[in-house]
Amino acid sequence: MNKYMSFVTIACCLPFIIWGISGIGPTFDDYTSLQSTWYIQISDPGYFFPDCIRRPWDFLFGCLLGYFPFLFPALNHIVIILGHTANTMLVYHLSRQLKINTVATNIAILFFFFSPATLGATLACDGLNQTFAQLWGLLSLWFYLKGKYKWWIVCIILAVFSKENGLAWAIVGPIISYGFRLEEKRQALRHGYIGIGVAVAYLMLMALLTLSGIFGISYDEQYAELSMTDHLKDFVQLMAYTWVPLDFMSAVYQPTRNWTLVAITAMMCLPFLMLLCRQWRLLKQRQPWSLIACFFILISPHLITLVSIMHNYAALSMAALIIAYLVGHLTEKRLLMIAFGLYMTAALFTDIRHYVAARQSGELSRQMAMQVINSTDKPIEKALCISIDDEAEPRYSNFCVRPVDAFAWGLAVRHYSHYEWKTQISTIALPIYDEQHIKSLADSALHNGNEAVWVVGHNGNKVKIIQP
């Protein structure tokens, strides 16, 4: 097998992937992340100042889009997919550096590039931080294995500045280097202590900035109020999305539930997964255990808080290296090619299904915004958005969003007016639809200077517009 076969495949697909993903419109949190048009959306820089300290690259990207809002979200998608491609190349170089054979390396990078576990990051407008935390982390590992320890530290810091979970890369290098017998235990421990020292220094700095009262870094309560059952569910979800590319949309999203598709894609995955499991005898060696340990280290920041589909990306490169190592010891090449071909067919089918759903969600956001814009004679300076937030309504991550999330508290109107509507939007979330309550809220809002009230979530994909 040609050592560049996988890259040729990816290169042929990449233009079509960039074209397709660039057309996915923003929804929900895409409009409020630091990687959106922050200078236009937020008038008070102090509102996001703490976040620009923690994630400077997101902040600078948002500044760029603030000056050139027409680039959002296409630029986000292009940079994310290019970052993902760079990560794929780093997985290739790391696999070769660990002396894994050509066939196994090709399989690993195809797995990494096309895995449905990437979709939470690569199909989202705000996946920039997750993608580049991985990129700098992989670079830190590459420099470490090359013996360039100063650049190892620099890349760890850059990974943390991309996203906090990048801190986990601080000890990945020493563990893998020792596991693959590239350095002695004493040297690996010394470098491990240096990595831990970098992590502790960063955490202490963030704690001091928080306690000072100047940088009020806050976290969503849902990240802290989790039971052991919640953590167990998160763990199962993470493992399933990482290793089994079945059609999860047909399993977990009720409006598109189709157990036949779930069963077919699961059966297509099974032969390859069984081949991997047959390599259990390799667990007598320390090489695979070092990769497995690093997999859990990289995902641990999310396992102790909250796992979403985007977070599966954090340790996916390590999963690819685990596959490379296991496959590299298989001798049944023909059976391997057939099994992996079925596995990739299931993965590509799942990719396409989720891409179509994400594109439809973005289109829903556009339609709802254009309904308001086309129904209004002139730009509105001040509006109230009332969201009927029915938690029982089905949704599925950033792929299949609810209409209330697609409208994004009215921020979709700003975006699809090309930011000519610099509307000051107040928001109210109501758990149930109550005509009389909404009427009284609307009357009060109009009386207090609002030019319109937008009610979403009560009538399918339509926005109820109330004006004087």
C-alpha positions in Angstrom: 0.0 0.0 0.0 1.3 3.4 -1.0 2.2 5.4 2.2 0.4 8.5 0.8 -2.8 6.7 -0.3 -4.8 8.1 2.6 -3.6 11.6 1.9 -4.5 11.3 -1.8 -8.0 10.2 -0.7 -8.4 13.1 1.7 -7.0 15.6 -0.8 -9.6 14.5 -3.4 -12.4 14.9 -0.9 -11.2 18.1 0.8 -12.5 20.7 -1.8 -16.0 19.1 -1.7 -15.8 19.0 2.2 -14.8 22.7 2.4 -17.5 23.7 -0.1 -20.2 21.7 1.8 -19.3 22.7 5.3 -18.9 26.4 4.4 -22.6 26.5 3.7 -23.7 25.4 7.2 -25.3 28.4 8.9 -24.9 29.3 12.6 -27.4 28.4 15.2 -27.8 28.8 19.0 -24.4 29.3 20.7 -22.6 29.9 17.4 -23.9 33.5 17.6 -22.5 34.1 21.1 -19.2 32.4 21.1 -15.9 34.4 21.1 -15.4 33.0 17.6 -18.4 35.1 16.2 -18.8 38.8 15.4 -18.2 39.9 19.0 -17.4 43.6 18.2 -20.8 43.9 16.6 -22.8 41.9 19.1 -21.4 43.1 22.3 -21.0 46.8 23.0 -19.3 46.5 26.3 -15.7 44.9 26.0 -15.7 44.2 29.7 -18.4 41.6 29.1 -16.0 39.2 27.4 -12.7 40.5 28.9 -12.2 37.4 31.2 -12.6 35.1 28.3 -10.1 36.9 26.1 -7.5 36.2 28.9 -8.3 32.4 28.9 -8.8 32.0 25.2 -6.9 34.7 23.3 -7.1 33.0 19.9 -10.9 32.9 20.1 -10.9 36.5 21.1 -8.7 37.6 18.2 -10.7 35.6 15.8 -13.9 37.3 17.0 -12.2 40.7 16.7 -11.4 39.9 13.0 -15.0 38.9 12.3 -16.2 42.0 14.1 -14.4 44.1 11.5 -15.3 41.8 8.6 -18.7 40.2 9.6 -19.4 39.0 6.1 -16.7 36.3 6.7 -18.9 34.7 9.4 -19.4 31.7 9.5 -17.7 30.6 6.3 -14.2 31.6 7.6 -14.9 29.6 10.8 -15.7 26.5 8.9 -12.7 26.8 6.5 -10.2 27.4 9.3 -11.6 24.5 11.4 -11.5 22.0 8.6 -8.0 23.1 7.6 -7.0 22.7 11.3 -8.5 19.2 11.3 -6.5 18.4 8.1 -3.3 19.6 9.8 -4.1 17.4 12.8 -4.5 14.5 10.5 -1.0 15.1 9.1 0.4 15.2 12.6 -1.3 11.9 13.4 0.5 10.5 10.3 3.9 11.9 11.4 3.5 10.6 15.0 2.5 7.2 13.8 5.6 7.0 11.7 7.7 8.3 14.6 6.4 5.5 16.7 7.5 3.1 13.9 4.0 1.9 13.0 3.8 0.4 9.6 2.3 1.9 6.4 -0.9 0.0 6.3 -1.8 0.8 9.9 -0.8 4.4 9.5 -3.1 4.8 6.5 -6.0 3.3 8.4 -5.3 5.5 11.4 -5.4 8.7 9.5 -8.5 7.8 7.5 -10.2 6.8 10.8 -9.2 10.2 12.3 -10.2 12.4 9.4 -13.6 10.8 8.6 -14.7 9.7 12.1 -18.2 10.9 13.0 -16.6 11.7 16.4 -15.1 14.8 14.7 -18.5 16.2 13.6 -19.4 18.0 16.9 -16.3 20.1 16.3 -15.9 20.3 12.5 -19.5 21.0 11.7 -19.9 23.7 14.4 -19.0 27.4 13.9 -17.4 27.5 17.4 -15.2 24.3 17.0 -12.1 26.4 16.5 -10.8 26.1 20.1 -11.3 22.4 20.2 -9.6 21.8 16.9 -6.5 24.0 17.6 -6.1 22.8 21.2 -5.6 19.4 19.5 -3.3 20.8 16.9 -0.9 22.5 19.4 -1.2 19.4 21.7 -0.1 17.1 18.8 2.7 19.5 18.0 3.8 19.4 21.6 4.0 15.6 21.5 5.8 15.7 18.1 8.4 18.1 19.5 8.8 16.1 22.6 9.5 12.9 20.7 12.0 14.8 18.7 13.8 15.9 21.9 13.0 19.6 21.4 11.7 20.3 24.9 11.6 24.1 24.7 9.1 23.9 21.8 7.3 21.2 23.7 6.5 23.7 26.5 5.7 26.5 24.1 3.1 24.2 22.3 1.5 23.2 25.6 1.0 26.8 26.5 -0.5 27.5 23.0 -2.8 24.5 23.4 -4.1 25.8 26.8 -4.6 29.3 25.2 -6.8 27.6 22.6 -8.9 25.8 25.2 -8.4 24.8 28.8 -8.4 21.0 28.1 -5.2 21.6 26.2 -3.5 21.4 29.6 -3.9 17.6 29.6 -1.2 17.5 26.9 1.4 18.5 29.5 2.1 14.9 30.5 1.3 13.0 27.3 4.8 13.3 25.9 6.7 11.7 28.8 4.1 8.9 29.1 4.3 7.9 25.4 8.0 8.3 25.2 8.5 6.0 28.2 5.8 3.6 26.9 7.6 3.2 23.6 11.0 3.0 25.2 12.3 6.2 23.7 13.6 7.4 27.0 14.4 6.0 30.5 12.0 6.1 33.4 14.0 8.8 35.3 14.1 11.2 32.4 10.4 10.7 31.6 9.6 11.4 35.3 11.7 14.5 35.3 9.9 15.8 32.2 6.6 14.7 33.6 7.2 16.9 36.7 8.0 19.8 34.4 4.7 19.3 32.5 2.8 19.1 35.8 4.5 22.2 37.0 3.3 24.1 33.9 -0.2 22.9 34.5 -0.1 23.9 38.2 1.3 27.3 37.3 -1.5 27.9 34.8 -4.2 26.8 37.2 -2.8 29.0 40.0 -2.7 32.0 37.7 -6.3 31.5 36.7 -7.3 31.0 40.4 -5.6 34.3 41.3 -7.2 36.2 38.5 -10.6 34.8 39.6 -10.1 35.6 43.2 -9.0 39.1 42.5 -12.5 40.1 41.5 -11.2 41.7 38.3 -11.6 38.8 36.0 -14.9 37.2 37.0 -14.5 33.9 35.3 -17.7 32.0 35.6 -18.9 28.6 34.5 -22.3 27.2 33.7 -23.9 25.5 36.7 -24.8 22.5 34.7 -21.0 21.7 34.5 -20.8 21.3 38.2 -24.2 19.8 39.3 -23.7 16.3 37.9 -24.4 13.0 39.7 -22.4 9.8 39.3 -25.1 8.5 37.0 -24.6 11.6 34.7 -20.8 10.9 34.6 -21.4 7.3 33.8 -23.7 8.2 30.9 -21.2 10.7 29.7 -18.5 8.1 29.7 -20.6 5.6 27.8 -21.5 8.3 25.2 -17.9 9.2 24.8 -16.7 5.7 24.2 -19.6 4.9 21.8 -19.1 8.0 19.7 -15.3 7.5 19.6 -15.2 3.9 18.5 -18.5 3.0 16.9 -19.6 5.1 13.9 -23.2 4.0 13.8 -26.0 6.3 12.8 -26.6 7.9 16.2 -29.1 10.4 14.8 -31.4 7.5 14.0 -30.9 6.2 17.6 -31.2 9.3 19.8 -33.2 11.9 17.8 -36.9 10.8 18.0 -38.2 12.6 14.8 -35.6 10.7 12.6 -35.5 7.5 14.7 -34.8 4.5 12.5 -33.7 1.3 14.2 -33.0 -0.4 10.9 -30.3 2.1 10.0 -28.9 1.8 13.5 -28.7 -2.0 13.2 -27.2 -1.9 9.7 -24.4 0.6 10.6 -23.7 -1.2 13.8 -23.3 -4.5 11.9 -21.0 -2.8 9.4 -18.8 -1.6 12.3 -18.6 -5.0 14.0 -16.0 -6.9 11.9 -13.3 -4.2 12.3 -14.0 -3.7 16.0 -13.8 -7.5 16.5 -10.4 -7.5 14.8 -9.2 -4.8 17.2 -10.5 -6.7 20.2 -8.6 -9.8 19.0 -5.4 -7.9 19.7 -5.9 -8.1 23.4 -2.7 -10.1 23.8 -0.8 -6.9 23.0 -2.0 -5.5 26.3 0.9 -7.5 27.9 3.1 -4.8 26.5 3.4 -1.2 27.8 3.2 0.6 24.5 -0.6 0.2 24.1 -1.1 1.0 27.8 0.7 4.3 27.4 -1.6 5.2 24.5 -4.7 4.1 26.4 -3.6 6.1 29.5 -3.1 9.2 27.3 -6.5 8.7 25.8 -8.2 9.0 29.2 -5.9 11.8 30.3 -6.9 13.9 27.3 -10.6 13.3 27.8 -10.5 13.6 31.6 -11.2 17.4 31.7 -14.6 16.7 30.1 -15.4 13.5 32.1 -15.1 15.4 35.4 -17.5 18.2 34.1 -19.8 17.6 31.2 -19.3 15.7 27.9 -21.0 16.9 24.8 -20.5 15.6 21.2 -17.9 18.3 20.5 -15.7 17.0 23.3 -15.2 13.6 21.6 -12.6 15.4 19.5 -10.3 16.0 22.4 -8.8 12.5 22.5 -9.6 11.2 19.0 -6.0 11.5 17.8 -5.0 9.2 20.6 -7.7 6.8 19.6 -6.3 6.9 16.1 -2.8 6.0 17.4 -4.3 3.1 19.4 -5.9 1.8 16.3 -2.6 2.2 14.4 -0.7 0.2 17.0 -3.3 -2.6 17.1 -3.7 -2.8 13.4 0.0 -2.8 12.9 0.3 -6.2 14.5 -2.5 -7.8 12.4 -1.3 -10.3 9.8 -4.7 -10.9 8.0 -4.4 -8.0 5.6 -7.2 -9.0 3.2 -9.7 -9.5 6.0 -8.5 -6.2 7.6 -9.2 -4.3 4.3 -12.7 -5.7 4.0 -13.5 -5.0 7.6 -12.1 -1.5 7.6 -13.9 -0.8 4.3 -17.3 -1.7 5.9 -16.3 0.4 9.0 -15.5 3.5 6.8 -18.7 3.0 4.8 -20.7 3.2 8.0 -18.7 6.3 9.1 -19.2 8.1 5.8 -23.0 7.4 5.8 -23.2 8.7 9.4 -21.1 11.8 8.4 -23.4 12.6 5.5 -26.6 12.2 7.6 -25.3 14.5 10.3 -24.0 17.0 7.7 -27.4 17.2 6.1 -29.1 17.7 9.5 -26.7 20.5 10.5 -27.3 22.2 7.2 -31.0 22.0 7.7 -30.7 23.5 11.2 -28.7 26.4 9.8 -31.2 26.9 7.1 -34.0 27.0 9.7 -32.2 29.8 11.5 -32.0 31.8 8.2 -35.6 31.3 7.4 -36.8 32.5 10.8 -34.6 35.5 10.6 -35.7 36.4 7.1 -39.3 36.1 8.2 -38.8 38.9 10.7 -36.7 41.0 8.3 -39.2 40.7 5.4 -42.1 41.4 7.6 -40.7 44.6 9.0 -40.6 47.9 7.1 -37.3 49.2 8.6 -34.5 48.1 11.0 -35.6 47.9 14.6 -33.5 49.5 17.2 -34.9 47.8 20.3 -36.9 44.5 20.6 -37.9 41.9 23.1 -37.5 38.2 22.2 -39.8 35.8 24.1 -38.6 32.2 23.8 -41.0 29.4 24.7 -38.4 27.0 26.0 -40.0 23.6 26.1 -37.2 21.3 27.3 -39.3 18.2 26.3 -39.0 19.3 22.6 -36.6 16.9 20.8 -33.1 18.2 19.8 -29.8 16.6 19.0 -26.7 18.7 19.7 -25.8 21.2 17.0 -27.1 18.9 14.3 -30.9 19.0 14.9 -31.8 22.1 16.9 -35.1 23.4 18.0 -36.7 26.5 16.3 -36.2 28.4 19.6 -32.5 27.6 19.4 -32.2 28.3 15.7 -33.6 31.8 16.3 -30.9 32.2 19.0 -32.7 34.9 21.1 -33.1 37.1 18.0 -29.4 37.2 17.2 -30.1 35.4 13.9 -31.9 38.6 12.8 -28.8 40.7 13.2 -26.7 38.2 11.2 -29.1 37.9 8.3 -29.6 41.6 8.1 -25.9 41.7 7.4 -25.6 43.6 10.8 -27.5 46.6 9.4 -29.9 45.9 12.2 -28.0 46.8 15.3 -30.9 45.8 17.4 -30.8 46.0 21.2 -32.4 42.7 22.1 -33.9 41.8 25.5 -34.7 38.2 26.1 -37.3 36.3 28.3 -37.5 32.5 28.5 -40.8 31.0 29.3 -41.3 27.3 30.1 -44.8 27.1 28.6 -46.9 29.0 26.2 -49.5 31.3 27.8 -51.3 33.7 25.5 -52.4 36.0 28.2 -49.0 36.2 29.9 -47.3 36.8 26.6 -49.8 39.5 25.7 -49.1 41.3 29.0 -45.3 41.0 28.6 -45.6 42.3 25.0 -47.8 45.3 26.0 -45.4 46.2 28.7 -42.4 45.9 26.4 -44.0 48.1 23.7 -45.0 50.6 26.3 -41.4 50.8 27.5 -39.9 51.7 24.1 -39.5 48.4 22.4 -40.4 48.6 18.7 -41.3 44.9 18.4 -41.8 41.7 20.3 -40.7 38.4 18.7 -42.3 35.2 20.1 -40.6 32.0 19.1 -41.2 28.3 20.0 -45.0 28.4 20.1 -45.9 27.8 16.5 -43.4 25.4 14.8 -40.8 27.3 12.8 -42.8 30.6 12.7 -42.0 33.7 14.6 -44.9 35.7 16.0 -44.2 39.4 15.5 -46.0 41.9 17.7 -45.7 45.6 17.0 -47.6 48.7 18.1 
